[in-house]
Amino acid sequence: MTRTLLRTVRVPAAPAEVWQVIGDFGAFPDWHPYLLPSTIENGADPETPGAVRAFTYEGRVVLRERLLAKDPSAHAYRYSVEAPAFPVSGYEATLSVHPHAEGAEVRWEGTYRADSEEAVAQVEQLFGDGTYATGLAALRERFAG
């Protein structure tokens, strides 16, 4: 069954200003406070679909994400998680910035297939309450002051 995970945050900044911070696929750990170090594999251009960012822990790659599409004019990019370490498949996420009365709204949305409620709970905790929520809160703090 296909599932959707969505988290949003509103920030008091212009969408282009927020995109300047989050739009570089290769610079994800620069703005997200709790991510592992990452590199773009094989010297690929991090702005080109097909680029893979690899997150490492103790010298070993623990997660790879592939850039599927990027549209700077729409302030959005979409990526997949390759071989996730939990029982889901087809995980794809979109990070995007939209105009809002308060400045900008950042949307982080993932879709995936899961065969059990346990897998859904793992994704909700790891990505929704972990990666997505933490990164979005850091953006709100960054632009609030």
N, CA, C and O of each residue as an XYZ file, in Angstrom:
580
protein
N       0.827     -1.167      0.000
C       0.000      0.000      0.000
C       0.888      1.251      0.000
O       1.851      1.327      0.763
N       0.570      2.218     -0.841
C       1.340      3.461     -0.910
C       0.925      4.388      0.223
O      -0.261      4.574      0.494
N       1.917      4.958      0.871
C       1.707      5.873      1.999
C       2.350      7.213      1.681
O       3.263      7.302      0.860
N       1.860      8.245      2.340
C       2.417      9.587      2.191
C       2.770     10.134      3.558
O       2.032      9.963      4.529
N       3.898     10.787      3.610
C       4.388     11.432      4.821
C       4.608     12.896      4.466
O       5.308     13.195      3.499
N       4.022     13.816      5.233
C       4.141     15.237      4.921
C       4.392     16.029      6.188
O       3.721     15.844      7.203
N       5.377     16.916      6.109
C       5.635     17.873      7.180
C       5.864     19.224      6.507
O       6.456     19.288      5.429
N       5.403     20.294      7.133
C       5.589     21.638      6.590
C       6.025     22.590      7.697
O       5.846     22.318      8.884
N       6.598     23.707      7.277
C       6.939     24.774      8.208
C       6.813     26.095      7.448
O       7.098     26.168      6.253
N       6.389     27.115      8.149
C       6.339     28.464      7.578
C       7.478     29.266      8.171
O       7.743     29.210      9.372
N       8.150     30.017      7.303
C       9.281     30.828      7.751
C       9.118     32.258      7.243
O       8.587     32.478      6.154
N       9.575     33.229      8.034
C       9.453     34.633      7.637
C      10.588     35.067      6.707
O      11.432     35.885      7.072
N      10.587     34.505      5.507
C      11.603     34.831      4.508
C      11.007     34.588      3.133
O      10.054     33.823      2.986
N      11.566     35.236      2.140
C      11.116     35.034      0.770
C      11.458     33.612      0.316
O      12.491     33.072      0.710
N      10.602     33.003     -0.507
C      10.900     31.648     -0.992
C      12.286     31.523     -1.627
O      12.975     30.526     -1.410
N      12.696     32.510     -2.399
C      14.018     32.437     -3.036
C      15.135     32.423     -2.001
O      16.154     31.762     -2.200
N      14.955     33.138     -0.907
C      15.961     33.168      0.154
C      16.064     31.806      0.848
O      17.160     31.343      1.162
N      14.923     31.177      1.080
C      14.917     29.843      1.696
C      15.518     28.823      0.729
O      16.300     27.963      1.134
N      15.152     28.922     -0.538
C      15.683     28.001     -1.548
C      17.197     28.112     -1.643
O      17.879     27.114     -1.876
N      17.721     29.303     -1.468
C      19.170     29.507     -1.498
C      19.858     28.635     -0.444
O      20.985     28.188     -0.653
N      19.195     28.395      0.671
C      19.754     27.594      1.756
C      19.559     26.098      1.501
O      20.487     25.316      1.707
N      18.378     25.694      1.060
C      18.075     24.260      0.981
C      18.138     23.660     -0.414
O      18.029     22.442     -0.558
N      18.312     24.475     -1.442
C      18.206     23.988     -2.804
C      19.379     23.196     -3.335
O      19.255     22.564     -4.384
N      20.509     23.203     -2.657
C      21.683     22.462     -3.115
C      21.603     21.029     -2.595
O      21.762     20.790     -1.398
N      21.362     20.090     -3.483
C      21.221     18.679     -3.107
C      22.457     18.164     -2.374
O      22.347     17.316     -1.490
N      23.618     18.668     -2.734
C      24.854     18.210     -2.111
C      25.145     18.845     -0.768
O      26.041     18.387     -0.058
N      24.412     19.895     -0.394
C      24.707     20.618      0.848
C      23.672     20.350      1.942
O      23.519     21.156      2.860
N      22.990     19.265      1.852
C      21.939     18.912      2.814
C      22.404     19.016      4.265
O      21.709     19.635      5.071
N      23.544     18.441      4.633
C      23.978     18.538      6.033
C      24.383     19.949      6.467
O      24.542     20.204      7.661
N      24.550     20.862      5.518
C      24.921     22.236      5.877
C      23.792     22.963      6.612
O      24.056     23.838      7.436
N      22.548     22.609      6.324
C      21.435     23.303      6.978
C      20.648     22.399      7.934
O      19.894     22.887      8.776
N      20.826     21.102      7.802
C      20.112     20.162      8.683
C      21.048     19.788      9.833
O      22.126     19.245      9.592
N      20.656     20.069     11.079
C      21.589     19.936     12.199
C      21.973     18.518     12.617
O      23.000     18.340     13.270
N      21.193     17.519     12.267
C      21.467     16.189     12.808
C      21.762     15.130     11.764
O      21.675     13.937     12.053
N      22.107     15.543     10.568
C      22.409     14.550      9.549
C      23.881     14.174      9.574
O      24.747     14.966      9.944
N      24.126     12.962      9.176
C      25.494     12.479      9.046
C      26.171     13.204      7.894
O      25.491     13.730      7.012
N      27.489     13.242      7.886
C      28.187     13.831      6.744
C      27.814     13.099      5.458
O      27.569     11.892      5.460
N      27.777     13.848      4.368
C      27.473     13.222      3.082
C      28.388     13.776      2.006
O      28.940     14.870      2.126
N      28.530     12.995      0.961
C      29.289     13.414     -0.212
C      28.503     13.015     -1.445
O      27.687     12.093     -1.414
N      28.763     13.722     -2.521
C      28.184     13.322     -3.808
C      29.153     12.330     -4.422
O      30.332     12.629     -4.609
N      28.650     11.159     -4.730
C      29.517     10.085     -5.223
C      30.005     10.340     -6.644
O      29.333     10.983     -7.451
N      31.175      9.823     -6.918
C      31.793      9.808     -8.241
C      31.970     11.198     -8.843
O      32.025     11.335    -10.065
N      32.059     12.222     -8.011
C      32.298     13.569     -8.509
C      31.176     14.127     -9.360
O      31.387     15.067    -10.126
N      29.992     13.562     -9.236
C      28.852     14.010    -10.043
C      28.457     15.436     -9.673
O      28.736     15.904     -8.569
N      27.814     16.107    -10.598
C      27.277     17.444    -10.348
C      26.039     17.278     -9.469
O      25.082     16.627     -9.889
N      26.027     17.853     -8.250
C      24.886     17.663     -7.351
C      23.604     18.329     -7.837
O      22.549     18.161     -7.226
N      23.687     19.082     -8.930
C      22.503     19.741     -9.479
C      21.869     18.930    -10.607
O      20.816     19.304    -11.124
N      22.499     17.834    -10.986
C      22.046     17.045    -12.124
C      21.333     15.776    -11.669
O      21.875     15.017    -10.866
N      20.115     15.537    -12.178
C      19.436     14.283    -11.835
C      20.351     13.085    -12.076
O      21.069     13.012    -13.073
N      20.299     12.164    -11.143
C      21.164     10.990    -11.176
C      22.278     11.065    -10.143
O      22.867     10.044     -9.787
N      22.571     12.282     -9.656
C      23.597     12.429     -8.619
C      23.162     11.662     -7.371
O      21.982     11.634     -7.024
N      24.126     11.048     -6.710
C      23.844     10.265     -5.501
C      24.612     10.875     -4.333
O      25.831     11.040     -4.390
N      23.872     11.209     -3.264
C      24.550     11.650     -2.041
C      24.587     10.461     -1.096
O      23.583      9.788     -0.863
N      25.763     10.227     -0.568
C      25.983      9.091      0.316
C      26.283      9.614      1.716
O      27.178     10.439      1.901
N      25.536      9.133      2.691
C      25.740      9.497      4.089
C      26.611      8.430      4.729
O      26.383      7.233      4.551
N      27.611      8.878      5.478
C      28.557      7.928      6.060
C      28.563      8.012      7.584
O      28.293      9.052      8.185
N      28.880      6.874      8.171
C      29.053      6.778      9.618
C      30.235      5.854      9.855
O      30.258      4.716      9.388
N      31.221      6.366     10.592
C      32.441      5.622     10.888
C      33.076      5.052      9.621
O      33.511      3.901      9.583
N      33.116      5.897      8.580
C      33.772      5.540      7.337
C      33.000      4.606      6.425
O      33.539      4.152      5.416
N      31.764      4.312      6.751
C      30.974      3.369      5.954
C      29.692      4.052      5.493
O      29.048      4.754      6.272
N      29.317      3.852      4.230
C      28.079      4.418      3.691
C      26.898      3.707      4.336
O      26.800      2.480      4.298
N      26.003      4.491      4.930
C      24.835      3.907      5.588
C      23.521      4.238      4.877
O      22.489      3.631      5.162
N      23.561      5.198      3.955
C      22.350      5.566      3.220
C      22.747      6.302      1.951
O      23.661      7.126      1.954
N      22.044      5.991      0.861
C      22.250      6.694     -0.405
C      20.910      7.259     -0.871
O      19.869      6.609     -0.778
N      20.975      8.494     -1.375
C      19.798      9.138     -1.937
C      20.148      9.636     -3.336
O      21.203     10.234     -3.547
N      19.250      9.381     -4.289
C      19.490      9.743     -5.689
C      18.573     10.897     -6.085
O      17.359     10.837     -5.890
N      19.172     11.950     -6.645
C      18.399     13.074     -7.152
C      17.644     12.629     -8.398
O      18.251     12.185     -9.372
N      16.318     12.749     -8.366
C      15.487     12.324     -9.492
C      15.121     13.489    -10.398
O      15.084     13.340    -11.620
N      14.852     14.642     -9.811
C      14.459     15.820    -10.588
C      14.744     17.065     -9.762
O      14.682     17.045     -8.533
N      15.059     18.150    -10.467
C      15.287     19.418     -9.779
C      14.748     20.538    -10.655
O      15.020     20.591    -11.854
N      13.977     21.438    -10.040
C      13.406     22.570    -10.755
C      13.656     23.827     -9.923
O      12.822     24.193     -9.095
N      14.796     24.493    -10.134
C      15.110     25.684     -9.347
C      14.054     26.785     -9.465
O      13.809     27.503     -8.496
N      13.426     26.929    -10.637
C      12.422     27.982    -10.793
C      11.180     27.705     -9.958
O      10.483     28.636     -9.554
N      10.899     26.432     -9.696
C       9.769     26.048     -8.835
C      10.215     25.827     -7.391
O       9.399     25.498     -6.530
N      11.514     26.009     -7.128
C      12.088     25.806     -5.787
C      11.772     24.412     -5.257
O      11.226     24.266     -4.163
N      12.118     23.387     -6.037
C      11.804     22.016     -5.627
C      12.808     21.021     -6.194
O      13.347     21.205     -7.285
N      13.044     19.969     -5.430
C      13.736     18.810     -5.967
C      13.138     17.543     -5.368
O      12.571     17.543     -4.275
N      13.291     16.451     -6.140
C      12.743     15.146     -5.743
C      13.880     14.143     -5.747
O      14.739     14.165     -6.628
N      13.878     13.261     -4.754
C      14.943     12.271     -4.646
C      14.377     10.948     -4.149
O      13.276     10.895     -3.602
N      15.145      9.881     -4.348
C      14.749      8.559     -3.852
C      15.762      8.102     -2.819
O      16.921      8.516     -2.831
N      15.302      7.243     -1.932
C      16.183      6.597     -0.965
C      16.466      5.210     -1.519
O      15.548      4.423     -1.748
N      17.740      4.919     -1.730
C      18.115      3.638     -2.294
C      18.356      2.626     -1.192
O      19.099      2.889     -0.246
N      17.732      1.481     -1.317
C      17.894      0.378     -0.369
C      17.767      0.838      1.077
O      18.723      0.732      1.845
N      16.598      1.349      1.457
C      16.452      1.795      2.848
C      16.675      0.649      3.819
O      16.447     -0.518      3.499
N      17.127      1.010      5.012
C      17.442      0.004      6.037
C      16.210     -0.359      6.864
O      16.330     -0.737      8.029
N      15.052     -0.245      6.272
C      13.814     -0.616      6.945
C      12.881     -1.184      5.883
O      13.111     -0.978      4.691
N      11.838     -1.889      6.289
C      11.018     -2.656      5.337
C      10.003     -1.827      4.550
O       8.795     -1.986      4.727
N      10.497     -0.943      3.680
C       9.633     -0.211      2.761
C      10.292     -0.228      1.393
O      11.469     -0.569      1.272
N       9.546      0.136      0.370
C      10.110      0.206     -0.976
C       9.573      1.450     -1.679
O       8.573      2.036     -1.265
N      10.248      1.827     -2.730
C       9.797      2.938     -3.547
C       9.782      4.282     -2.847
O       8.974      5.143     -3.192
N      10.660      4.483     -1.870
C      10.645      5.733     -1.108
C      11.151      6.879     -1.973
O      12.285      6.848     -2.451
N      10.312      7.889     -2.173
C      10.687      9.110     -2.870
C      10.215     10.288     -2.046
O       9.157     10.238     -1.420
N      11.008     11.352     -2.050
C      10.645     12.548     -1.289
C      10.839     13.787     -2.145
O      11.676     13.818     -3.047
N      10.048     14.804     -1.842
C      10.162     16.099     -2.502
C      10.332     17.158     -1.433
O       9.584     17.203     -0.456
N      11.320     18.006     -1.629
C      11.555     19.154     -0.763
C      11.269     20.385     -1.615
O      11.874     20.574     -2.670
N      10.338     21.224     -1.147
C       9.929     22.366     -1.961
C       9.619     23.573     -1.097
O       9.308     23.451      0.088
N       9.713     24.759     -1.726
C       9.441     26.019     -1.048
C       8.347     26.739     -1.827
O       8.408     26.844     -3.052
N       7.344     27.234     -1.102
C       6.192     27.881     -1.727
C       5.932     29.239     -1.088
O       6.191     29.419      0.102
N       5.423     30.202     -1.865
C       5.050     31.487     -1.275
C       3.939     31.297     -0.245
O       3.079     30.428     -0.390
N       3.974     32.120      0.788
C       2.963     32.079      1.834
C       2.817     33.482      2.395
O       3.748     34.282      2.299
N       1.681     33.792      2.971
C       1.448     35.126      3.532
C       2.508     35.514      4.560
O       2.823     36.694      4.712
N       3.059     34.525      5.265
C       4.084     34.792      6.281
C       5.491     34.830      5.691
O       6.456     35.100      6.407
N       5.613     34.565      4.410
C       6.914     34.537      3.743
C       7.020     33.328      2.842
O       6.796     33.418      1.635
N       7.362     32.190      3.434
C       7.507     30.959      2.658
C       7.019     29.766      3.468
O       7.067     29.761      4.698
N       6.555     28.772      2.755
C       6.224     27.493      3.380
C       7.122     26.438      2.755
O       7.183     26.310      1.532
N       7.810     25.692      3.588
C       8.651     24.592      3.126
C       7.856     23.314      3.335
O       7.349     23.046      4.425
N       7.757     22.533      2.267
C       7.036     21.252      2.308
C       8.032     20.127      2.069
O       8.828     20.167      1.131
N       7.970     19.129      2.933
C       8.800     17.936      2.770
C       7.832     16.770      2.737
O       7.198     16.443      3.741
N       7.724     16.153      1.587
C       6.734     15.098      1.402
C       7.393     13.843      0.853
O       8.154     13.903     -0.113
N       7.099     12.721      1.466
C       7.619     11.445      1.011
C       6.496     10.491      0.696
O       5.448     10.522      1.340
N       6.705      9.648     -0.284
C       5.775      8.566     -0.585
C       6.568      7.268     -0.598
O       7.744      7.247     -0.962
N       5.916      6.198     -0.200
C       6.591      4.907     -0.133
C       5.545      3.807     -0.041
O       4.367      4.067      0.202
N       5.994      2.583     -0.237
C       5.122      1.419     -0.080
C       5.562      0.650      1.160
O       6.750      0.401      1.369
N       4.595      0.285      1.963
C       4.871     -0.487      3.176
C       3.842     -1.595      3.294
O       2.667     -1.407      2.980
N       4.296     -2.747      3.749
C       3.401     -3.895      3.885
C       2.897     -4.105      5.299
O       2.085     -4.998      5.541
N       3.373     -3.285      6.246
C       2.932     -3.488      7.624
C       2.815     -2.148      8.349
O       3.457     -1.166      7.976
N       2.007     -2.129      9.361
C       1.865     -0.934     10.183
C       3.159     -0.668     10.960
O       3.464      0.479     11.286
N       3.905     -1.714     11.251
C       5.195     -1.547     11.925
C       6.160     -0.757     11.038
O       6.883      0.110     11.529
N       6.175     -1.051      9.743
C       7.035     -0.321      8.813
C       6.595      1.135      8.720
O       7.435      2.035      8.685
N       5.298      1.371      8.681
C       4.773      2.744      8.636
C       5.208      3.502      9.888
O       5.623      4.658      9.801
N       5.119      2.871     11.026
C       5.530      3.506     12.283
C       7.016      3.842     12.263
O       7.419      4.893     12.762
N       7.836      2.958     11.690
C       9.278      3.221     11.592
C       9.555      4.439     10.719
O      10.379      5.283     11.074
N       8.876      4.536      9.586
C       9.071      5.671      8.685
C       8.593      6.952      9.347
O       9.275      7.975      9.277
N       7.434      6.912      9.989
C       6.913      8.095     10.681
C       7.900      8.587     11.735
O       8.129      9.789     11.865
N       8.477      7.662     12.480
C       9.412      8.050     13.538
C      10.739      8.524     12.957
O      11.224      9.594     13.325
N      11.328      7.751     12.062
C      12.647      8.074     11.530
C      12.621      9.326     10.659
O      13.419     10.242     10.860
N      11.712      9.368      9.697
C      11.685     10.485      8.756
C      10.748     11.602      9.221
O      11.160     12.759      9.304
N       9.502     11.268      9.521
C       8.539     12.309      9.880
C       8.894     13.062     11.143
O       9.039     14.284     11.126
N       9.035     12.330     12.244
C       9.322     12.964     13.531
C      10.812     13.220     13.723
O      11.207     14.010     14.581
N      11.631     12.553     12.927
C      13.074     12.718     13.038
C      13.611     13.672     11.992
O      13.697     14.876     12.234
N      13.969     13.152     10.847
C      14.639     13.934      9.809
C      13.827     15.146      9.357
O      14.335     16.268      9.370
N      12.575     14.934      8.958
C      11.765     16.041      8.435
C      11.552     17.103      9.517
O      11.878     18.272      9.312
N      11.008     16.701     10.658
C      10.661     17.665     11.709
C      11.882     18.427     12.212
O      11.808     19.635     12.435
N      12.987     17.743     12.388
C      14.207     18.385     12.883
C      14.746     19.400     11.879
O      15.109     20.515     12.253
N      14.796     19.018     10.620
C      15.289     19.926      9.593
C      14.397     21.141      9.420
O      14.890     22.261      9.278
N      13.091     20.931      9.430
C      12.164     22.048      9.268
C      12.214     22.989     10.471
O      12.130     24.207     10.311
N      12.350     22.435     11.658
C      12.478     23.283     12.846
C      13.758     24.124     12.782
O      13.760     25.286     13.188
N      14.834     23.538     12.275
C      16.093     24.279     12.132
C      15.929     25.422     11.131
O      16.478     26.505     11.334
N      15.185     25.192     10.061
C      14.941     26.274      9.102
C      14.133     27.397      9.732
O      14.443     28.573      9.540
N      13.102     27.040     10.480
C      12.282     28.055     11.145
C      13.157     28.910     12.076
O      13.054     30.137     12.081
N      14.005     28.258     12.852
C      14.904     28.995     13.768
C      15.895     29.857     12.988
O      16.173     30.994     13.370
N      16.414     29.324     11.918
C      17.405     30.053     11.119
C      16.838     31.375     10.586
O      17.528     32.395     10.582
N      15.587     31.350     10.139
C      14.990     32.538      9.542
C      14.200     33.389     10.536
O      13.771     34.492     10.196
N      14.009     32.905     11.722
C      13.240     33.653     12.725
C      14.042     34.795     13.333
O      13.457     35.778     13.789
N      15.328     34.691     13.349
C      16.099     35.720     14.037
C      17.118     36.296     13.208
O      17.850     37.180     13.653
